[in-house]
Amino acid sequence: MKIIYENTVTNIGNSADEFGNEMIIFFGDNAPEELRDYCYSLEIKDTDGDIKAGDHIDIDGVQSKILAVGDEAQVNLESLAHLTVNLSGNIDDLLPGAIVTEKVDIPDLKIGTEFRILED
């Protein structure tokens, strides 16, 4: 699989784990103050391809298939390092700046956790 996005968690908001295994909110260091506590911070980086349904996310070696991609997800990821990863498996939950993946138990995210998007 080709890596189309790769980044590392650099900071963790005080309430970032509040959504448990259902949702992860990534955001660059420029996250709005009211959201910062709920985010896992990433550096702003470009992607090396289009994110699409059928690709996979990889969090420290645990993979999940992407089922749906919101219209603003890729632009937000590249310009703001902002992406909401919905791990519910329910594409009806898709928001414009989010992706929905198959339901999966992910490892606890920590500073240094690797986040990748892999083209299938």
N, CA, C and O atoms as a MOPAC input file, in Angstrom:
PM7 MOZYME 1SCF
protein

 N      0.83800 1    -1.19000 1     0.00000 1
 C      0.00000 1     0.00000 1     0.00000 1
 C      0.87600 1     1.24400 1     0.00000 1
 O      1.89100 1     1.30100 1     0.69400 1
 N      0.48200 1     2.22300 1    -0.77100 1
 C      1.20600 1     3.49000 1    -0.85300 1
 C      0.77000 1     4.41200 1     0.29300 1
 O     -0.42200 1     4.54000 1     0.57400 1
 N      1.73400 1     5.04600 1     0.94500 1
 C      1.43600 1     6.01500 1     1.99900 1
 C      1.08800 1     7.33900 1     1.32900 1
 O      1.91300 1     7.91300 1     0.61800 1
 N     -0.14200 1     7.83000 1     1.55600 1
 C     -0.50700 1     9.12200 1     0.98000 1
 C     -0.51900 1    10.23100 1     2.02700 1
 O     -0.60700 1    11.41200 1     1.68800 1
 N     -0.42900 1     9.84700 1     3.30100 1
 C     -0.32200 1    10.85000 1     4.36600 1
 C      0.33100 1    10.18000 1     5.55800 1
 O      0.02400 1     9.03600 1     5.89500 1
 N      1.24200 1    10.91600 1     6.19400 1
 C      1.94600 1    10.37300 1     7.35900 1
 C      2.25300 1    11.51900 1     8.30300 1
 O      2.76600 1    12.55800 1     7.88700 1
 N      1.93600 1    11.32700 1     9.57500 1
 C      2.17500 1    12.36600 1    10.55900 1
 C      2.32000 1    11.72400 1    11.93200 1
 O      2.07300 1    10.53000 1    12.10100 1
 N      2.72100 1    12.52600 1    12.90200 1
 C      2.94900 1    12.05600 1    14.26300 1
 C      2.27100 1    13.00300 1    15.23900 1
 O      2.36300 1    14.22100 1    15.09000 1
 N      1.59500 1    12.45300 1    16.23200 1
 C      0.94100 1    13.27200 1    17.25600 1
 C      2.00900 1    14.01200 1    18.05700 1
 O      2.94100 1    13.40500 1    18.58500 1
 N      1.85600 1    15.34300 1    18.13700 1
 C      2.84200 1    16.17600 1    18.83300 1
 C      2.34700 1    16.71600 1    20.16500 1
 O      3.14800 1    17.13400 1    21.00100 1
 N      1.03700 1    16.71200 1    20.36800 1
 C      0.46300 1    17.21500 1    21.61200 1
 C     -0.93000 1    16.61000 1    21.76400 1
 O     -1.56000 1    16.21800 1    20.78200 1
 N     -1.39600 1    16.54100 1    23.00000 1
 C     -2.71000 1    15.95900 1    23.26700 1
 C     -3.48600 1    16.89700 1    24.17700 1
 O     -3.01900 1    17.26000 1    25.25700 1
 N     -4.67900 1    17.28700 1    23.73100 1
 C     -5.54600 1    18.12400 1    24.54600 1
 C     -6.03500 1    17.37100 1    25.77400 1
 O     -6.11800 1    16.14300 1    25.76700 1
 N     -6.35600 1    18.11200 1    26.82400 1
 C     -6.76600 1    17.50300 1    28.09800 1
 C     -7.98200 1    16.59000 1    27.97500 1
 O     -8.10700 1    15.63200 1    28.73900 1
 N     -8.87200 1    16.86400 1    27.03700 1
 C    -10.09800 1    16.07400 1    26.87300 1
 C    -10.14200 1    15.33300 1    25.54000 1
 O    -11.21300 1    14.91800 1    25.09700 1
 N     -8.99700 1    15.16500 1    24.90300 1
 C     -8.95100 1    14.55900 1    23.56300 1
 C     -9.49400 1    13.13500 1    23.54400 1
 O    -10.03600 1    12.69600 1    22.53000 1
 N     -9.35900 1    12.41600 1    24.63800 1
 C     -9.81900 1    11.02800 1    24.67400 1
 C    -11.27900 1    10.90000 1    25.09800 1
 O    -11.76800 1     9.79100 1    25.31000 1
 N    -11.97300 1    12.02100 1    25.22200 1
 C    -13.35800 1    12.01600 1    25.68700 1
 C    -14.29600 1    11.22600 1    24.77400 1
 O    -15.32800 1    10.73400 1    25.22800 1
 N    -13.94900 1    11.10200 1    23.49900 1
 C    -14.81300 1    10.40200 1    22.55200 1
 C    -14.51900 1     8.90800 1    22.49500 1
 O    -15.14500 1     8.18400 1    21.72000 1
 N    -13.57900 1     8.44100 1    23.30300 1
 C    -13.25400 1     7.02000 1    23.36400 1
 C    -12.82500 1     6.47300 1    22.02100 1
 O    -12.05700 1     7.10900 1    21.29900 1
 N    -13.32000 1     5.29500 1    21.68500 1
 C    -12.97100 1     4.63800 1    20.42200 1
 C    -13.92400 1     5.00200 1    19.29000 1
 O    -13.92900 1     4.34100 1    18.25200 1
 N    -14.73100 1     6.04700 1    19.47700 1
 C    -15.70400 1     6.43500 1    18.45500 1
 C    -15.19400 1     7.52400 1    17.52000 1
 O    -15.56700 1     7.55800 1    16.34700 1
 N    -14.33700 1     8.42300 1    18.03100 1
 C    -13.93800 1     9.57100 1    17.22900 1
 C    -12.58600 1    10.10200 1    17.67900 1
 O    -12.26700 1    10.12300 1    18.86800 1
 N    -11.79800 1    10.53100 1    16.69200 1
 C    -10.51200 1    11.18500 1    16.94100 1
 C    -10.54300 1    12.51000 1    16.19500 1
 O    -10.91000 1    12.56100 1    15.02100 1
 N    -10.16000 1    13.57400 1    16.87200 1
 C    -10.08100 1    14.87500 1    16.21600 1
 C     -8.61700 1    15.28700 1    16.16300 1
 O     -7.98100 1    15.51700 1    17.19200 1
 N     -8.09800 1    15.37700 1    14.94600 1
 C     -6.74100 1    15.87500 1    14.72800 1
 C     -6.82500 1    17.34400 1    14.32900 1
 O     -7.75100 1    17.75400 1    13.62800 1
 N     -5.85400 1    18.13000 1    14.77900 1
 C     -5.80100 1    19.55000 1    14.40300 1
 C     -4.37100 1    20.01400 1    14.57400 1
 O     -3.64400 1    19.51900 1    15.43500 1
 N     -3.97200 1    20.96500 1    13.75000 1
 C     -2.65100 1    21.56400 1    13.88200 1
 C     -2.56800 1    22.42000 1    15.13500 1
 O     -3.54900 1    22.57700 1    15.86100 1
 N     -1.39200 1    22.96800 1    15.37800 1
 C     -1.18700 1    23.82100 1    16.55300 1
 C     -2.03400 1    25.08000 1    16.50900 1
 O     -2.14000 1    25.79200 1    17.50800 1
 N     -2.63900 1    25.36000 1    15.36300 1
 C     -3.46600 1    26.54500 1    15.19400 1
 C     -4.93900 1    26.27400 1    15.49700 1
 O     -5.80200 1    27.05100 1    15.09000 1
 N     -5.23500 1    25.19800 1    16.19700 1
 C     -6.62500 1    24.86800 1    16.52500 1
 C     -7.25600 1    26.00400 1    17.31900 1
 O     -6.59800 1    26.61000 1    18.16500 1
 N     -8.53300 1    26.29800 1    17.05300 1
 C     -9.21900 1    27.32000 1    17.84800 1
 C     -9.17900 1    26.95900 1    19.33300 1
 O     -9.26500 1    25.78700 1    19.70100 1
 N     -9.05200 1    27.95800 1    20.16000 1
 C     -8.92100 1    27.76100 1    21.60900 1
 C    -10.01600 1    26.84800 1    22.16500 1
 O     -9.74300 1    25.99100 1    23.00600 1
 N    -11.25300 1    27.03100 1    21.69700 1
 C    -12.37500 1    26.25500 1    22.23800 1
 C    -12.33100 1    24.78200 1    21.82300 1
 O    -13.03500 1    23.96000 1    22.41000 1
 N    -11.51600 1    24.43700 1    20.82400 1
 C    -11.39000 1    23.04100 1    20.39000 1
 C    -10.10800 1    22.36600 1    20.84700 1
 O    -10.02100 1    21.13900 1    20.86100 1
 N     -9.12800 1    23.14800 1    21.21300 1
 C     -7.78300 1    22.63600 1    21.49000 1
 C     -7.76400 1    21.48800 1    22.50200 1
 O     -7.00500 1    20.53300 1    22.33600 1
 N     -8.58800 1    21.57200 1    23.54300 1
 C     -8.60000 1    20.52600 1    24.56600 1
 C     -9.09900 1    19.18000 1    24.04500 1
 O     -8.84500 1    18.14500 1    24.66300 1
 N     -9.80700 1    19.18400 1    22.91200 1
 C    -10.40300 1    17.96100 1    22.38100 1
 C     -9.60900 1    17.36000 1    21.22100 1
 O    -10.05200 1    16.39700 1    20.59400 1
 N     -8.44900 1    17.92200 1    20.94200 1
 C     -7.69800 1    17.53900 1    19.74100 1
 C     -6.37000 1    16.85500 1    20.04200 1
 O     -5.73900 1    17.07800 1    21.07600 1
 N     -5.97800 1    16.01700 1    19.09800 1
 C     -4.62600 1    15.48200 1    19.02600 1
 C     -3.91100 1    16.33000 1    17.98200 1
 O     -4.37500 1    16.43100 1    16.84600 1
 N     -2.79400 1    16.93600 1    18.35200 1
 C     -2.10700 1    17.87400 1    17.45900 1
 C     -1.19400 1    17.15800 1    16.47200 1
 O     -0.51300 1    16.18900 1    16.80800 1
 N     -1.20400 1    17.67100 1    15.23700 1
 C     -0.33100 1    17.21600 1    14.16200 1
 C      0.33100 1    18.42900 1    13.53300 1
 O     -0.15500 1    19.55200 1    13.67000 1
 N      1.44500 1    18.20000 1    12.84100 1
 C      2.04600 1    19.25400 1    12.02900 1
 C      1.25300 1    19.36600 1    10.73000 1
 O      0.65700 1    18.38800 1    10.28100 1
 N      1.24500 1    20.54600 1    10.13000 1
 C      0.58100 1    20.72800 1     8.84400 1
 C      1.47500 1    20.12600 1     7.75900 1
 O      2.63500 1    20.50800 1     7.60900 1
 N      0.90900 1    19.17200 1     7.00200 1
 C      1.64200 1    18.48800 1     5.93100 1
 C      0.70300 1    18.23700 1     4.76200 1
 O     -0.50500 1    18.08700 1     4.94600 1
 N      1.26300 1    18.19300 1     3.56600 1
 C      0.48600 1    17.85800 1     2.37600 1
 C      0.27600 1    16.35100 1     2.28800 1
 O      0.98700 1    15.56600 1     2.91500 1
 N     -0.71500 1    15.97400 1     1.49500 1
 C     -0.92300 1    14.56700 1     1.18800 1
 C     -0.21900 1    14.24800 1    -0.13000 1
 O      0.13500 1    15.14600 1    -0.89400 1
 N     -0.02500 1    12.96500 1    -0.38000 1
 C      0.59600 1    12.51900 1    -1.62300 1
 C     -0.42500 1    11.71500 1    -2.43100 1
 O     -0.13700 1    10.61400 1    -2.90000 1
 N     -1.60900 1    12.28200 1    -2.58200 1
 C     -2.68400 1    11.62300 1    -3.31100 1
 C     -4.01900 1    11.98200 1    -2.70700 1
 O     -4.08900 1    12.61200 1    -1.65200 1
 N     -5.08200 1    11.57700 1    -3.38400 1
 C     -6.43300 1    11.86200 1    -2.91000 1
 C     -6.87700 1    10.81600 1    -1.89800 1
 O     -6.65500 1     9.62000 1    -2.08700 1
 N     -7.50600 1    11.27700 1    -0.82400 1
 C     -8.07900 1    10.37700 1     0.17000 1
 C     -9.44900 1     9.95100 1    -0.34900 1
 O    -10.26300 1    10.79000 1    -0.73200 1
 N     -9.69700 1     8.64400 1    -0.36000 1
 C    -10.96600 1     8.16000 1    -0.89800 1
 C    -11.43400 1     6.91000 1    -0.14900 1
 O    -10.66000 1     6.23300 1     0.52800 1
 N    -12.72200 1     6.63600 1    -0.29700 1
 C    -13.27500 1     5.40700 1     0.26800 1
 C    -12.50200 1     4.22000 1    -0.29900 1
 O    -12.18500 1     4.18300 1    -1.48800 1
 N    -12.20600 1     3.26300 1     0.55600 1
 C    -11.42300 1     2.09100 1     0.16100 1
 C     -9.98500 1     2.16600 1     0.63200 1
 O     -9.32100 1     1.13900 1     0.77400 1
 N     -9.49100 1     3.39900 1     0.87900 1
 C     -8.16600 1     3.55500 1     1.47800 1
 C     -8.24400 1     3.11500 1     2.94100 1
 O     -9.31900 1     2.75600 1     3.42300 1
 N     -7.12500 1     3.14000 1     3.63800 1
 C     -7.08600 1     2.73000 1     5.04300 1
 C     -6.39000 1     3.78900 1     5.88800 1
 O     -5.48100 1     4.47700 1     5.42600 1
 N     -6.83600 1     3.90400 1     7.13700 1
 C     -6.04400 1     4.65300 1     8.11100 1
 C     -5.20300 1     3.63400 1     8.85500 1
 O     -5.55500 1     2.45700 1     8.93900 1
 N     -4.09700 1     4.10000 1     9.38900 1
 C     -3.19900 1     3.26400 1    10.18100 1
 C     -2.77000 1     4.08500 1    11.38400 1
 O     -2.16000 1     5.14400 1    11.23900 1
 N     -3.08900 1     3.59300 1    12.56600 1
 C     -2.69700 1     4.26100 1    13.80600 1
 C     -1.82100 1     3.29400 1    14.57900 1
 O     -2.30100 1     2.30300 1    15.13000 1
 N     -0.53500 1     3.59200 1    14.61200 1
 C      0.44500 1     2.71700 1    15.27400 1
 C      0.27100 1     1.25100 1    14.88200 1
 O      0.33700 1     0.35900 1    15.72800 1
 N      0.04700 1     1.01200 1    13.58200 1
 C     -0.02500 1    -0.35200 1    13.07400 1
 C     -1.41400 1    -0.96400 1    13.04600 1
 O     -1.59200 1    -2.04200 1    12.47700 1
 N     -2.40400 1    -0.30900 1    13.64300 1
 C     -3.78400 1    -0.80200 1    13.60600 1
 C     -4.49600 1    -0.11400 1    12.44600 1
 O     -4.58100 1     1.11300 1    12.39800 1
 N     -5.00600 1    -0.91500 1    11.51200 1
 C     -5.61800 1    -0.35300 1    10.30900 1
 C     -7.13400 1    -0.48300 1    10.32400 1
 O     -7.70200 1    -1.38700 1    10.93600 1
 N     -7.77000 1     0.46000 1     9.62300 1
 C     -9.21200 1     0.43400 1     9.43400 1
 C     -9.52200 1     1.00100 1     8.05300 1
 O     -8.93300 1     1.99800 1     7.63500 1
 N    -10.43800 1     0.36800 1     7.35900 1
 C    -10.81800 1     0.79600 1     6.01000 1
 C    -11.67100 1     2.06200 1     6.06500 1
 O    -12.57900 1     2.17500 1     6.88900 1
 N    -11.36900 1     3.01200 1     5.17800 1
 C    -12.15500 1     4.24000 1     5.06300 1
 C    -13.40700 1     3.93100 1     4.24700 1
 O    -13.32500 1     3.42600 1     3.12700 1
 N    -14.57200 1     4.24500 1     4.82900 1
 C    -15.85000 1     3.98300 1     4.17400 1
 C    -16.39400 1     5.20200 1     3.43700 1
 O    -17.08400 1     5.06000 1     2.42800 1
 N    -16.08600 1     6.40600 1     3.94000 1
 C    -16.59500 1     7.63600 1     3.32700 1
 C    -15.67300 1     8.79200 1     3.68100 1
 O    -15.05300 1     8.81000 1     4.74400 1
 N    -15.59200 1     9.76400 1     2.76300 1
 C    -14.72700 1    10.93100 1     2.93900 1
 C    -15.56600 1    12.18900 1     2.71800 1
 O    -16.19000 1    12.34500 1     1.66800 1
 N    -15.58200 1    13.08500 1     3.70800 1
 C    -16.31000 1    14.34000 1     3.58000 1
 C    -15.67500 1    15.25500 1     2.54700 1
 O    -14.47800 1    15.16400 1     2.27200 1
 N    -16.48900 1    16.14000 1     1.97600 1
 C    -16.04200 1    17.03400 1     0.90500 1
 C    -14.88500 1    17.94000 1     1.30300 1
 O    -14.08900 1    18.32900 1     0.44800 1
 N    -14.77700 1    18.28400 1     2.58300 1
 C    -13.74200 1    19.21400 1     3.03700 1
 C    -12.58800 1    18.52100 1     3.76000 1
 O    -11.65000 1    19.18500 1     4.20100 1
 N    -12.64500 1    17.21000 1     3.88500 1
 C    -11.66700 1    16.48200 1     4.69700 1
 C    -10.23500 1    16.67600 1     4.21300 1
 O     -9.35800 1    17.00200 1     5.01400 1
 N     -9.98400 1    16.48700 1     2.93800 1
 C     -8.61400 1    16.57200 1     2.43200 1
 C     -8.07400 1    17.99200 1     2.50400 1
 O     -6.93400 1    18.19800 1     2.92100 1
 N     -8.87200 1    18.97300 1     2.10600 1
 C     -8.43400 1    20.37700 1     2.15100 1
 C     -8.11700 1    20.78000 1     3.58500 1
 O     -7.09700 1    21.42300 1     3.83600 1
 N     -8.98100 1    20.40900 1     4.52800 1
 C     -8.74100 1    20.74500 1     5.93500 1
 C     -7.48400 1    20.06000 1     6.46800 1
 O     -6.71800 1    20.66200 1     7.21900 1
 N     -7.27400 1    18.80500 1     6.08000 1
 C     -6.09100 1    18.08100 1     6.54300 1
 C     -4.82000 1    18.75500 1     6.04300 1
 O     -3.87100 1    18.93700 1     6.80600 1
 N     -4.79700 1    19.12500 1     4.77100 1
 C     -3.59300 1    19.72800 1     4.19800 1
 C     -3.35100 1    21.15500 1     4.68300 1
 O     -2.20200 1    21.55100 1     4.87500 1
 N     -4.40800 1    21.92900 1     4.88400 1
 C     -4.22300 1    23.34400 1     5.23200 1
 C     -4.20300 1    23.61100 1     6.73100 1
 O     -3.59200 1    24.58100 1     7.17800 1
 N     -4.86800 1    22.75700 1     7.51500 1
 C     -4.99100 1    22.99700 1     8.95700 1
 C     -4.52400 1    21.81800 1     9.81000 1
 O     -4.50700 1    21.91200 1    11.03800 1
 N     -4.14800 1    20.72100 1     9.17800 1
 C     -3.88000 1    19.45600 1     9.87500 1
 C     -5.11000 1    19.03400 1    10.66900 1
 O     -4.99800 1    18.41200 1    11.72500 1
 N     -6.29500 1    19.38300 1    10.14200 1
 C     -7.55900 1    19.08500 1    10.82100 1
 C     -8.29700 1    17.96800 1    10.09800 1
 O     -8.58100 1    18.05400 1     8.90300 1
 N     -8.59800 1    16.92300 1    10.85100 1
 C     -9.36900 1    15.80900 1    10.32400 1
 C    -10.07800 1    15.14000 1    11.48900 1
 O     -9.46200 1    14.82500 1    12.50700 1
 N    -11.37000 1    14.92700 1    11.33200 1
 C    -12.11600 1    14.13600 1    12.30000 1
 C    -12.22300 1    12.72700 1    11.74200 1
 O    -12.69700 1    12.52400 1    10.62400 1
 N    -11.78000 1    11.76300 1    12.52600 1
 C    -11.85500 1    10.35500 1    12.13800 1
 C    -12.98000 1     9.73000 1    12.95100 1
 O    -12.86900 1     9.56900 1    14.16600 1
 N    -14.05800 1     9.38300 1    12.27000 1
 C    -15.20700 1     8.76300 1    12.91000 1
 C    -15.05600 1     7.25600 1    12.75200 1
 O    -15.07200 1     6.73300 1    11.63700 1
 N    -14.91200 1     6.57100 1    13.86600 1
 C    -14.64600 1     5.13000 1    13.86400 1
 C    -15.90600 1     4.30500 1    14.10900 1
 O    -15.81900 1     3.15400 1    14.53700 1
 N    -17.08200 1     4.88700 1    13.83800 1
 C    -18.34700 1     4.21200 1    14.13400 1
 C    -18.73200 1     3.16300 1    13.09600 1
 O    -19.50500 1     2.25100 1    13.38700 1
 N    -18.19000 1     3.29500 1    11.87900 1
 C    -18.59800 1     2.41400 1    10.79900 1
 C    -19.90800 1     2.82800 1    10.15900 1
 O    -20.40000 1     2.14100 1     9.26400 1
 N    -20.48300 1     3.93800 1    10.59900 1
 C    -21.78000 1     4.40800 1    10.11000 1
 C    -21.59200 1     5.60400 1     9.18400 1
 O    -21.30600 1     6.70500 1     9.65300 1
 N    -21.74900 1     5.40700 1     7.87700 1
 C    -21.51600 1     6.50500 1     6.93500 1
 C    -22.57400 1     7.60200 1     7.04800 1
 O    -22.37500 1     8.70200 1     6.53300 1
 N    -23.68900 1     7.32000 1     7.70900 1
 C    -24.69200 1     8.36500 1     7.94900 1
 C    -24.16000 1     9.43700 1     8.89400 1
 O    -24.72300 1    10.52900 1     8.96500 1
 N    -23.08100 1     9.14100 1     9.62300 1
 C    -22.47000 1    10.09300 1    10.55800 1
 C    -21.44600 1    11.00300 1     9.88400 1
 O    -20.80400 1    11.80100 1    10.56700 1
 N    -21.27400 1    10.90700 1     8.56300 1
 C    -20.24200 1    11.66800 1     7.85800 1
 C    -20.50900 1    13.16900 1     7.92100 1
 O    -21.60900 1    13.62900 1     7.61900 1
 N    -19.48800 1    13.92100 1     8.31800 1
 C    -19.50800 1    15.38200 1     8.30600 1
 C    -18.54400 1    15.85800 1     7.22100 1
 O    -17.66900 1    15.09500 1     6.81300 1
 N    -18.67800 1    17.10300 1     6.74000 1
 C    -17.83600 1    17.58200 1     5.63300 1
 C    -16.33300 1    17.46600 1     5.87000 1
 O    -15.59400 1    17.16900 1     4.93200 1
 N    -15.86300 1    17.69100 1     7.09000 1
 C    -14.43200 1    17.65400 1     7.36900 1
 C    -13.95700 1    16.35400 1     7.98300 1
 O    -12.92200 1    16.31300 1     8.64900 1
 N    -14.71500 1    15.29000 1     7.75900 1
 C    -14.42400 1    14.02300 1     8.43700 1
 C    -14.28000 1    12.87200 1     7.45000 1
 O    -14.62000 1    12.97600 1     6.27100 1
 N    -13.76200 1    11.77200 1     7.98400 1
 C    -13.82000 1    10.48700 1     7.30300 1
 C    -14.50200 1     9.51100 1     8.25200 1
 O    -14.41300 1     9.65400 1     9.47100 1
 N    -15.17600 1     8.53100 1     7.69100 1
 C    -15.77900 1     7.46100 1     8.47900 1
 C    -15.05200 1     6.17700 1     8.11400 1
 O    -14.86100 1     5.87100 1     6.93800 1
 N    -14.65100 1     5.43200 1     9.13300 1
 C    -13.95900 1     4.16300 1     8.91100 1
 C    -14.76700 1     3.01500 1     9.49600 1
 O    -15.73100 1     3.21400 1    10.23500 1
 N    -14.34100 1     1.80900 1     9.14100 1
 C    -14.91700 1     0.63100 1     9.77500 1
 C    -14.67300 1     0.72200 1    11.27500 1
 O    -13.68300 1     1.30100 1    11.72400 1
 N    -15.57800 1     0.14900 1    12.03000 1
 C    -15.43100 1     0.14800 1    13.48400 1
 C    -14.22000 1    -0.70900 1    13.85600 1
 O    -14.07300 1    -1.84200 1    13.39800 1
 N    -13.36500 1    -0.14100 1    14.69200 1
 C    -12.14600 1    -0.83700 1    15.09100 1
 C    -11.70000 1    -0.30600 1    16.45000 1
 O    -11.91200 1     0.86300 1    16.77000 1
 N    -11.08300 1    -1.17400 1    17.24200 1
 C    -10.48300 1    -0.73200 1    18.50500 1
 C     -9.07500 1    -0.24800 1    18.20600 1
 O     -8.22600 1    -1.01600 1    17.75400 1
 N     -8.83600 1     1.02200 1    18.46100 1
 C     -7.52200 1     1.60700 1    18.19900 1
 C     -6.72600 1     1.67000 1    19.49300 1
 O     -7.30200 1     1.68000 1    20.58100 1
 N     -5.41500 1     1.71100 1    19.38100 1
 C     -4.60000 1     1.87200 1    20.58800 1
 C     -4.78200 1     3.27600 1    21.15300 1
 O     -5.19200 1     4.18800 1    20.43500 1
 N     -4.47900 1     3.44900 1    22.43000 1
 C     -4.50500 1     4.78400 1    23.02500 1
 C     -3.49200 1     5.65500 1    22.30800 1
 O     -2.33700 1     5.26500 1    22.13300 1
 N     -3.92700 1     6.83800 1    21.89400 1
 C     -3.02300 1     7.76400 1    21.22400 1
 C     -2.17900 1     8.48000 1    22.26200 1
 O     -2.66200 1     8.83500 1    23.33700 1
 N     -0.92700 1     8.68500 1    21.93100 1
 C      0.00600 1     9.37600 1    22.82400 1
 C      0.92100 1    10.24400 1    21.96900 1
 O      0.92000 1    10.12900 1    20.74300 1
 N      1.68800 1    11.09500 1    22.59900 1
 C      2.67100 1    11.86700 1    21.84500 1
 C      3.63100 1    10.87400 1    21.18900 1
 O      4.18800 1    10.00000 1    21.85300 1
 N      3.81100 1    11.02000 1    19.89800 1
 C      4.63500 1    10.08500 1    19.14000 1
 C      3.83800 1     9.05000 1    18.36500 1
 O      4.40300 1     8.33300 1    17.53800 1
 N      2.52200 1     8.95600 1    18.61800 1
 C      1.69100 1     8.03000 1    17.85200 1
 C      1.76500 1     8.38300 1    16.37200 1
 O      1.67000 1     9.55200 1    15.99700 1
 N      1.93500 1     7.36500 1    15.53700 1
 C      1.99900 1     7.57000 1    14.09300 1
 C      0.61500 1     7.38800 1    13.48200 1
 O     -0.07300 1     6.40300 1    13.74700 1
 N      0.22000 1     8.36500 1    12.65400 1
 C     -1.04900 1     8.33300 1    11.93100 1
 C     -0.74800 1     8.36900 1    10.44500 1
 O     -0.06600 1     9.27200 1     9.96000 1
 N     -1.26000 1     7.38100 1     9.72600 1
 C     -1.02800 1     7.32800 1     8.28400 1
 C     -2.33800 1     7.04700 1     7.55600 1
 O     -3.26400 1     6.45100 1     8.10500 1
 N     -2.38500 1     7.49000 1     6.31500 1
 C     -3.46200 1     7.12000 1     5.40600 1
 C     -2.79900 1     6.38100 1     4.25500 1
 O     -1.85700 1     6.87700 1     3.63700 1
 N     -3.30800 1     5.18600 1     3.98000 1
 C     -2.71000 1     4.29600 1     2.99000 1
 C     -3.66200 1     4.10600 1     1.82000 1
 O     -4.84000 1     3.79800 1     2.00200 1
 N     -3.13100 1     4.29400 1     0.61700 1
 C     -3.92700 1     4.08300 1    -0.58700 1
 C     -4.03200 1     2.59300 1    -0.85000 1
 O     -3.03600 1     1.87100 1    -0.79800 1
 N     -5.23400 1     2.14000 1    -1.12900 1
 C     -5.44600 1     0.71300 1    -1.37300 1
 C     -5.16100 1     0.36700 1    -2.81900 1
 O     -5.28500 1    -0.79300 1    -3.21200 1

